Amino acid sequence: MGFRFRLSKTSTTISPGEGFSQQNWDESGMDKPLLSMSRWLCVGLLFAIGPCAETLRAQEITLELDPAKTRIEFTLAATLHTVHGMFALKGGSIHFNPSTGSASGLVVVDAASGNTENNGRDRKMHQEVLESQRYPEITFTPTKLSGKVELQGDSTVQLNGILKLHGAEHPVTLTLPVQAKGNTLTARNHIAIPYLAWGLKNPSTFLLHVSDTVEIDITTFGQMTSVQTRPADDH
């Protein structure tokens, strides 16, 4: 079987070559065996694409945070100067489904690790404000994810959850610019915590007055793994 190509300035046409039967062509000019094969390929692709799409919809992703690559910085404005300090992350796992928006897991911050590089100030912070011996952990429990997480590249999402500080639970919404590359994800967040309204002691003195809100800046890095979840039963 062969084809002859005839070229002109405006078009290219293909005609059956010698030894090729005209009966193999349908009215549209397409080779009947090729037409049959293309139809079967289309059917096969439909069956293949369906399960793939369902797998993506049913996929749950787990993000394991790396304490060594996480920075939790806080800033507290005062009359004489601004106080800067840091906390350490103990560990954290966040599970989320990009399709349903469900989220769960636990992020744990070491309250006793709070450090402003001033021994007297840190002692007062731990003994009178945080009471870190009594409440050694600050935790965040995610409950809902809003927005689309791009599994490669940049995106911004909102993560709702419960922040537990000084023994009390507070609903918060974190706005997270995230960047995914390969199986890693980097996230950043800024949140203002009204610690006085939340029941913590005011550390102000007669001469030194501090803000009633502490500013928190977080940068964290983690590894993503995916687990296929079972699709919901329609019946």
Summary of the structure (lengths in Angstrom):
residues: 235
radius of gyration: 30.3
end to end distance: 53.9
largest distance: 105.0
contacts: 612
relative contact order: 0.15
helix: 18%
strand: 50%
